[in-house]
């Protein structure tokens, strides 16, 4: 993958109360090729069924993506004004060649062409006032998104599809923060109104179009007593499906495995409570969340081809989850270690032909970071992470994972010049997981180009920080695209 990233912009500061500017980003792609291979062993009723060797070659041709931000930041009287508007456009065209060799059946070649076009226009206005000894923020945000997904399979092994999604999102929000004798209180309310239209081959699909109107409250409390600090937060949020999850196309992996989207997906409503406690160099975080209509992985047999599994996503009724993290970060002179111990536990029921599938064992996480400031211009670090076996929804990690990162950084010329040598994934760990679909189980061992040694040389001609005050708009929509 060869590309050049370019960013250009300017901002004009009229005086202490008014400034405005723009920023334009783009990337020129010269080459984007992906080659790979995977093997598949297929069992049926406990006995050998077939063995596949697939060679995959894919090229991606992307137009130069365009991202433009324009902002105004100012103050009129006692009102602070922050306005941002963004425009995003990019297009990807992919050609995939899949050479499939079957041990028991006829080998075949499957090709596909896919085209994705994304366009986003968004604007955000935030007004702020000092009120009753605190601060009040209120504003509005609007976004218009248009996405086209075309998938063409000349051999007609999987269906050819042309889909388009258009979505308008109108948001009103307000938040009030007020200091307390022992900390701070925060209250917020957000109203979101979404109109989503879905088109298949240019025809509006009424049963796949949606309208949503939601109110989302939030609140927070911060308290401090000596060296102890507590933070309690509650928030109700919405998580909308990624646009690739809403596509109508089916992608070919091999004759036994297809991957598809689901235009009938609903957004997930999330209620989340978190508590954080800090004492000196010890931090504790506990988080509990309840999701209504969470999105999970499912596997269905393809009608007329029962040996083929269509991997898909669907909504289920609800899911509960708990996250805990305990962090120790003392300092011993030039040496600063940080040890993080975490736990993830899910509770969810996923329907399948054999009954409900639920996660059983929690996941445990360990992160041990070590930083040494040998002298003012030389630092070294060694970070080790560990992930245990366990379950998340219907995904099971059946082998533990390790990752080791080490680096040394030397600076010269008053920090203008820096040289770093780093090693990534030095243990050459792999990912081992399985997805349970009831009658079917997909086991995956992923071997990547993992071990890496990197040399970075950086020179700062101008170390001054940017005075650009644009913050952008439509961050959630950008993430969904």
C-alpha positions as CSV (number, residue, x, y, z in Angstrom):
1,X,0.0,0.0,0.0
2,X,1.7,3.2,-1.2
3,X,0.1,6.6,-0.6
4,X,0.8,10.2,0.2
5,X,-1.2,12.1,2.8
6,X,-1.6,15.8,2.4
7,X,-3.1,18.4,4.8
8,X,-3.4,22.1,4.1
9,X,-5.3,24.8,6.0
10,X,-5.2,28.2,7.6
11,X,-7.0,30.1,10.4
12,X,-7.3,33.9,10.9
13,X,-7.5,35.3,14.4
14,X,-9.4,38.6,14.2
15,X,-8.9,39.4,17.9
16,X,-9.1,37.7,21.2
17,X,-12.8,37.0,20.7
18,X,-13.1,35.9,17.1
19,X,-11.2,33.4,14.8
20,X,-12.1,31.3,11.8
21,X,-10.4,29.0,9.4
22,X,-10.4,25.9,7.2
23,X,-8.5,22.6,6.8
24,X,-8.5,20.3,3.8
25,X,-7.1,16.7,4.0
26,X,-6.6,14.2,1.2
27,X,-4.6,11.1,0.4
28,X,-3.3,10.0,-3.0
29,X,-3.1,6.2,-3.5
30,X,-0.5,4.9,-5.9
31,X,-0.9,1.2,-5.1
32,X,-3.0,-0.9,-2.9
33,X,-2.7,-4.7,-3.3
34,X,-3.6,-7.5,-1.0
35,X,-2.5,-11.1,-1.5
36,X,-3.1,-14.0,0.8
37,X,-4.2,-17.6,1.2
38,X,-6.3,-19.6,3.6
39,X,-7.1,-23.2,4.1
40,X,-10.4,-24.6,5.3
41,X,-11.1,-28.1,6.8
42,X,-14.8,-28.8,6.8
43,X,-16.3,-31.4,9.1
44,X,-19.9,-32.7,8.8
45,X,-21.4,-34.8,11.6
46,X,-17.9,-35.3,13.1
47,X,-16.5,-36.7,9.9
48,X,-14.2,-35.3,7.2
49,X,-16.2,-33.5,4.4
50,X,-13.7,-31.4,2.4
51,X,-10.5,-29.5,2.4
52,X,-10.1,-26.2,0.5
53,X,-7.0,-24.2,-0.5
54,X,-7.9,-20.6,-1.5
55,X,-5.5,-18.1,-3.0
56,X,-6.8,-14.5,-2.9
57,X,-5.6,-11.5,-4.8
58,X,-7.3,-8.1,-4.4
59,X,-6.6,-4.7,-5.8
60,X,-8.2,-1.5,-4.5
61,X,-8.5,1.7,-6.5
62,X,-9.4,4.6,-4.4
63,X,-10.1,8.1,-5.6
64,X,-8.4,10.8,-3.6
65,X,-10.7,11.2,-0.5
66,X,-11.7,14.7,0.4
67,X,-12.2,16.0,3.9
68,X,-12.9,19.7,4.5
69,X,-13.5,21.4,7.8
70,X,-14.5,25.0,8.3
71,X,-14.9,26.5,11.7
72,X,-15.7,29.8,13.6
73,X,-14.8,30.3,17.2
74,X,-15.9,33.5,19.0
75,X,-17.5,35.3,21.8
76,X,-20.4,37.8,21.7
77,X,-21.2,39.4,25.0
78,X,-21.3,36.5,27.5
79,X,-22.0,33.9,24.9
80,X,-19.2,31.7,23.5
81,X,-19.8,30.3,20.0
82,X,-18.2,27.2,18.5
83,X,-19.3,26.3,14.9
84,X,-17.9,23.5,12.7
85,X,-19.0,22.2,9.4
86,X,-17.4,19.2,7.6
87,X,-17.7,17.6,4.2
88,X,-16.4,14.1,3.5
89,X,-16.3,12.2,0.2
90,X,-14.4,9.1,-0.9
91,X,-14.8,6.1,-3.2
92,X,-13.3,2.7,-3.2
93,X,-13.4,0.2,-6.1
94,X,-12.1,-3.4,-5.3
95,X,-11.4,-6.3,-7.6
96,X,-11.0,-9.7,-6.0
97,X,-9.8,-12.9,-7.6
98,X,-10.4,-16.1,-5.6
99,X,-8.7,-19.3,-6.8
100,X,-10.4,-22.2,-4.9
101,X,-9.0,-25.8,-5.0
102,X,-11.3,-28.4,-3.5
103,X,-10.0,-31.9,-2.5
104,X,-13.4,-33.6,-2.8
105,X,-15.4,-31.5,-5.3
106,X,-14.8,-29.5,-8.5
107,X,-12.3,-26.6,-8.1
108,X,-13.4,-23.1,-9.3
109,X,-12.5,-19.5,-9.7
110,X,-14.7,-16.7,-8.3
111,X,-14.2,-13.1,-9.1
112,X,-16.0,-9.9,-7.9
113,X,-16.1,-6.2,-8.4
114,X,-17.3,-3.9,-5.6
115,X,-17.8,-0.2,-5.4
116,X,-18.3,1.9,-2.3
117,X,-19.1,5.6,-2.4
118,X,-19.4,7.7,0.8
119,X,-20.6,11.3,1.1
120,X,-21.2,13.1,4.4
121,X,-22.2,16.7,5.1
122,X,-22.4,17.8,8.7
123,X,-22.6,20.9,10.9
124,X,-22.4,21.5,14.6
125,X,-23.1,24.6,16.7
126,X,-22.3,24.9,20.4
127,X,-23.2,27.9,22.6
128,X,-21.8,28.3,26.1
129,X,-22.8,30.6,29.0
130,X,-21.8,31.1,32.6
131,X,-25.0,30.5,34.6
132,X,-25.7,30.4,38.4
133,X,-22.0,29.8,39.2
134,X,-21.7,27.0,36.7
135,X,-21.5,26.6,32.9
136,X,-24.3,25.8,30.5
137,X,-23.7,24.4,27.0
138,X,-26.4,23.9,24.4
139,X,-26.3,23.3,20.7
140,X,-27.4,21.4,17.7
141,X,-25.9,19.1,15.1
142,X,-27.1,18.0,11.7
143,X,-25.7,15.4,9.3
144,X,-26.6,14.1,5.9
145,X,-25.1,10.8,4.8
146,X,-25.3,9.0,1.5
147,X,-23.6,5.6,0.9
148,X,-23.7,3.3,-2.1
149,X,-22.6,-0.3,-2.0
150,X,-22.4,-2.2,-5.3
151,X,-21.2,-5.9,-5.4
152,X,-21.0,-7.7,-8.8
153,X,-20.1,-11.4,-9.1
154,X,-19.9,-12.3,-12.8
155,X,-20.1,-16.1,-12.1
156,X,-23.4,-15.5,-10.2
157,X,-22.2,-17.8,-7.4
158,X,-23.5,-15.2,-4.9
159,X,-26.1,-12.6,-5.8
160,X,-25.2,-9.3,-7.4
161,X,-26.5,-6.3,-5.5
162,X,-26.8,-2.5,-5.7
163,X,-27.8,-0.7,-2.5
164,X,-28.0,2.9,-1.4
165,X,-28.5,4.3,2.1
166,X,-29.5,7.9,2.9
167,X,-29.7,9.2,6.4
168,X,-30.5,12.5,8.0
169,X,-29.8,13.1,11.6
170,X,-31.0,16.1,13.7
171,X,-29.6,16.5,17.2
172,X,-30.4,18.9,20.0
173,X,-28.3,18.8,23.2
174,X,-27.7,20.6,26.5
175,X,-25.3,20.1,29.4
176,X,-25.0,22.0,32.7
177,X,-21.9,21.7,35.0
178,X,-21.8,23.2,38.5
179,X,-19.0,23.1,41.1
180,X,-19.7,21.7,44.5
181,X,-17.8,22.1,47.8
182,X,-16.4,18.7,47.4
183,X,-16.3,18.3,43.6
184,X,-18.5,18.9,40.6
185,X,-22.0,17.9,39.3
186,X,-22.9,17.5,35.6
187,X,-26.4,17.0,34.0
188,X,-27.1,16.5,30.3
189,X,-29.9,15.8,27.8
190,X,-29.7,14.8,24.2
191,X,-32.5,14.5,21.6
192,X,-31.8,12.6,18.3
193,X,-34.1,12.4,15.4
194,X,-33.1,10.1,12.5
195,X,-34.7,9.5,9.1
196,X,-33.1,6.6,7.2
197,X,-34.0,5.6,3.6
198,X,-32.9,2.4,2.0
199,X,-32.8,1.7,-1.8
200,X,-32.2,-1.6,-3.6
201,X,-31.4,-1.2,-7.3
202,X,-32.8,2.3,-7.2
203,X,-36.1,1.3,-5.6
204,X,-37.0,2.6,-2.2
205,X,-37.6,-0.4,0.2
206,X,-40.3,0.8,2.6
207,X,-39.9,-2.1,5.0
208,X,-36.2,-1.3,5.4
209,X,-36.6,2.5,6.0
210,X,-36.6,3.7,9.5
211,X,-37.4,6.8,11.7
212,X,-36.1,7.2,15.3
213,X,-36.8,9.8,17.9
214,X,-34.9,9.4,21.2
215,X,-34.0,11.3,24.4
216,X,-30.8,10.4,26.1
217,X,-30.1,11.7,29.7
218,X,-26.6,11.7,31.3
219,X,-25.2,12.8,34.7
220,X,-21.9,12.8,36.5
221,X,-20.6,13.5,40.0
222,X,-17.0,14.1,40.9
223,X,-15.9,14.1,44.6
224,X,-12.5,14.6,46.3
225,X,-11.4,14.0,49.9
226,X,-7.7,14.5,50.5
227,X,-5.9,12.2,48.1
228,X,-9.0,10.1,47.3
229,X,-11.0,11.1,44.2
230,X,-14.2,9.5,43.1
231,X,-16.1,9.8,39.8
232,X,-19.6,8.4,39.2
233,X,-21.2,8.7,35.8
234,X,-24.4,7.5,34.1
235,X,-25.2,7.9,30.4
236,X,-27.8,6.6,28.0
237,X,-26.5,6.5,24.5
238,X,-27.3,5.1,21.1
239,X,-25.0,3.0,18.9
240,X,-26.1,2.8,15.3
241,X,-24.9,-0.1,13.0
242,X,-21.9,0.6,10.8
243,X,-22.9,1.2,7.2
244,X,-21.1,-1.9,6.0
245,X,-23.3,-4.0,8.4
246,X,-26.4,-2.5,6.7
247,X,-25.4,-3.5,3.2
248,X,-27.6,-5.9,1.1
249,X,-24.7,-7.7,-0.5
250,X,-23.2,-11.1,0.1
251,X,-19.4,-11.5,-0.1
252,X,-17.8,-14.8,-1.1
253,X,-15.1,-16.3,1.1
254,X,-15.3,-19.9,-0.1
255,X,-18.0,-22.4,-1.1
256,X,-18.8,-23.1,2.5
257,X,-18.6,-19.6,3.9
258,X,-20.3,-16.4,2.8
259,X,-20.5,-13.1,4.6
260,X,-23.4,-10.7,4.4
261,X,-25.0,-7.5,5.7
262,X,-28.4,-6.9,7.2
263,X,-30.4,-3.8,6.2
264,X,-33.0,-4.6,8.9
265,X,-30.7,-3.9,11.8
266,X,-31.9,-1.6,14.5
267,X,-29.7,0.6,16.6
268,X,-28.5,-0.4,20.1
269,X,-29.7,1.6,23.1
270,X,-27.0,1.5,25.8
271,X,-27.4,2.3,29.5
272,X,-24.1,2.6,31.2
273,X,-23.0,3.3,34.8
274,X,-19.3,3.7,35.7
275,X,-17.4,4.3,39.0
276,X,-13.8,5.4,39.1
277,X,-11.7,5.7,42.3
278,X,-8.2,7.0,42.5
279,X,-5.8,7.1,45.5
280,X,-2.2,8.2,44.9
281,X,-0.9,5.8,42.2
282,X,-3.8,3.3,42.4
283,X,-6.9,3.5,40.1
284,X,-10.0,1.4,40.1
285,X,-12.6,1.4,37.4
286,X,-15.9,-0.6,37.4
287,X,-18.4,-0.3,34.6
288,X,-21.8,-1.9,34.1
289,X,-23.9,-1.6,31.0
290,X,-27.2,-2.9,29.7
291,X,-27.8,-2.9,25.9
292,X,-31.2,-3.1,24.3
293,X,-31.2,-4.7,20.8
294,X,-27.4,-5.4,20.7
295,X,-25.9,-6.6,17.5
296,X,-24.4,-10.1,17.5
297,X,-22.8,-12.5,15.0
298,X,-25.0,-15.3,13.6
299,X,-24.6,-18.1,11.1
300,X,-27.4,-19.5,8.9
301,X,-27.4,-22.1,6.2
302,X,-27.9,-20.9,2.7
303,X,-31.2,-22.1,1.2
304,X,-30.6,-24.8,-1.4
305,X,-27.0,-25.2,-0.2
306,X,-27.2,-26.5,3.3
307,X,-23.4,-27.1,3.6
308,X,-22.8,-23.3,3.1
309,X,-22.9,-21.0,6.1
310,X,-23.9,-17.3,5.7
311,X,-22.2,-15.3,8.4
312,X,-24.4,-12.3,9.3
313,X,-25.4,-9.9,12.1
314,X,-28.7,-9.6,13.9
315,X,-30.3,-7.9,16.9
316,X,-31.1,-9.8,20.0
317,X,-33.3,-8.7,22.9
318,X,-30.7,-7.5,25.4
319,X,-27.2,-7.9,26.7
320,X,-25.5,-7.1,30.1
321,X,-21.8,-6.6,30.5
322,X,-19.3,-5.7,33.3
323,X,-15.8,-4.3,32.9
324,X,-13.3,-3.9,35.7
325,X,-9.8,-2.5,35.6
326,X,-7.3,-2.0,38.4
327,X,-4.2,0.0,37.6
328,X,-1.0,0.5,39.7
329,X,1.4,3.2,38.5
330,X,4.1,4.0,41.1
331,X,7.4,5.7,40.3
332,X,10.8,4.7,41.5
333,X,13.3,7.4,40.4
334,X,14.0,6.9,36.7
335,X,11.8,3.8,36.6
336,X,8.0,4.0,36.2
337,X,6.1,0.7,35.9
338,X,2.4,0.4,35.2
339,X,0.5,-2.8,35.9
340,X,-3.1,-3.1,34.7
341,X,-5.4,-6.0,35.6
342,X,-8.7,-6.2,33.9
343,X,-11.8,-8.4,33.6
344,X,-14.6,-8.6,30.9
345,X,-17.8,-10.5,31.5
346,X,-20.9,-10.7,29.2
347,X,-24.4,-12.0,29.7
348,X,-26.4,-12.5,26.6
349,X,-28.7,-15.1,25.0
350,X,-28.2,-15.6,21.2
351,X,-30.8,-17.9,19.5
352,X,-29.6,-20.8,17.4
353,X,-31.1,-24.0,16.0
354,X,-29.9,-25.9,19.1
355,X,-31.1,-23.3,21.7
356,X,-29.6,-20.2,23.2
357,X,-25.8,-19.6,23.1
358,X,-24.4,-17.7,26.0
359,X,-20.8,-16.7,27.0
360,X,-19.5,-18.8,29.8
361,X,-16.0,-17.8,31.0
362,X,-14.9,-14.1,31.5
363,X,-11.8,-12.7,29.8
364,X,-8.9,-11.5,31.9
365,X,-6.4,-8.9,30.7
366,X,-3.0,-8.0,32.0
367,X,-0.9,-5.1,30.7
368,X,2.6,-4.5,32.2
369,X,4.3,-1.4,30.9
370,X,7.9,-0.4,31.9
371,X,9.4,3.0,31.2
372,X,12.9,4.0,32.1
373,X,14.1,7.6,31.8
374,X,17.8,6.8,31.6
375,X,18.8,10.4,31.2
376,X,17.0,13.5,29.9
377,X,17.6,12.5,26.2
378,X,17.4,8.7,26.4
379,X,14.3,6.6,27.3
380,X,13.5,2.9,27.0
381,X,10.3,1.0,27.3
382,X,9.1,-2.7,27.4
383,X,5.4,-3.4,27.4
384,X,3.9,-6.9,27.8
385,X,0.2,-7.7,27.4
386,X,-1.7,-10.9,28.1
387,X,-5.3,-12.0,27.1
388,X,-6.7,-15.1,28.7
389,X,-9.1,-17.6,27.2
390,X,-12.7,-16.7,27.6
391,X,-16.0,-15.7,25.9
392,X,-17.5,-12.5,24.4
393,X,-21.0,-13.1,23.1
394,X,-20.6,-16.2,20.9
395,X,-16.9,-15.7,20.3
396,X,-14.5,-17.9,22.3
397,X,-10.8,-17.3,22.6
398,X,-9.5,-20.8,23.0
399,X,-5.8,-20.0,23.4
400,X,-4.3,-17.2,25.4
401,X,-2.6,-14.3,23.6
402,X,0.7,-12.5,24.4
403,X,2.2,-9.3,22.9
404,X,5.6,-7.8,23.6
405,X,6.7,-4.3,22.5
406,X,10.1,-2.8,23.2
407,X,11.7,0.5,22.2
408,X,14.5,2.9,22.8
409,X,14.4,6.6,22.0
410,X,17.3,9.1,21.8
411,X,16.8,12.9,21.3
412,X,19.3,15.5,20.0
413,X,19.4,19.2,19.4
414,X,17.1,20.2,22.2
415,X,14.5,17.5,21.3
416,X,14.3,18.7,17.7
417,X,15.9,15.4,16.4
418,X,14.8,12.0,17.7
419,X,15.8,8.5,16.8
420,X,13.7,5.5,17.9
421,X,14.3,1.7,17.5
422,X,11.2,-0.4,18.3
423,X,10.2,-4.0,18.1
424,X,6.5,-4.9,17.7
425,X,4.9,-8.3,18.6
426,X,8.2,-9.8,19.4
427,X,6.6,-13.1,20.7
428,X,5.0,-13.7,17.3
429,X,1.7,-14.4,18.9
430,X,-1.3,-15.5,16.9
431,X,-5.1,-15.1,17.3
432,X,-7.1,-18.2,18.0
433,X,-10.9,-18.0,18.3
434,X,-14.1,-19.8,17.4
435,X,-17.5,-18.6,16.7
436,X,-20.4,-20.8,17.8
437,X,-23.6,-20.8,15.7
438,X,-25.4,-23.7,17.2
439,X,-25.1,-26.5,14.6
440,X,-22.0,-24.9,13.2
441,X,-18.7,-23.7,14.7
442,X,-16.1,-21.6,12.9
443,X,-12.6,-22.1,14.2
444,X,-10.0,-19.5,13.2
445,X,-6.2,-19.4,13.6
446,X,-5.0,-16.1,12.2
447,X,-1.3,-15.9,11.3
448,X,-0.2,-12.4,10.4
449,X,3.0,-10.6,9.2
450,X,3.4,-9.9,12.9
451,X,7.0,-9.5,14.0
452,X,8.3,-6.1,13.2
453,X,11.4,-3.9,13.8
454,X,11.0,-0.2,13.1
455,X,13.5,2.6,12.9
456,X,12.0,6.1,13.1
457,X,13.9,9.4,12.6
458,X,12.0,12.6,13.2
459,X,13.2,16.3,13.0
460,X,10.9,19.1,14.1
461,X,11.5,22.3,12.1
462,X,8.9,24.2,14.1
463,X,7.9,22.8,17.5
464,X,5.1,25.4,18.1
465,X,1.7,23.9,18.6
466,X,-1.0,24.5,16.1
467,X,-3.4,27.4,16.8
468,X,-6.1,25.8,14.7
469,X,-9.3,25.6,16.7
470,X,-11.5,23.6,14.4
471,X,-12.9,20.5,16.3
472,X,-14.9,19.0,13.5
473,X,-18.5,17.7,13.4
474,X,-20.3,14.4,12.8
475,X,-17.7,12.3,14.5
476,X,-20.2,9.4,15.1
477,X,-21.2,9.4,11.4
478,X,-17.5,9.4,10.3
479,X,-16.9,6.4,12.5
480,X,-19.9,4.5,11.0
481,X,-18.6,5.1,7.5
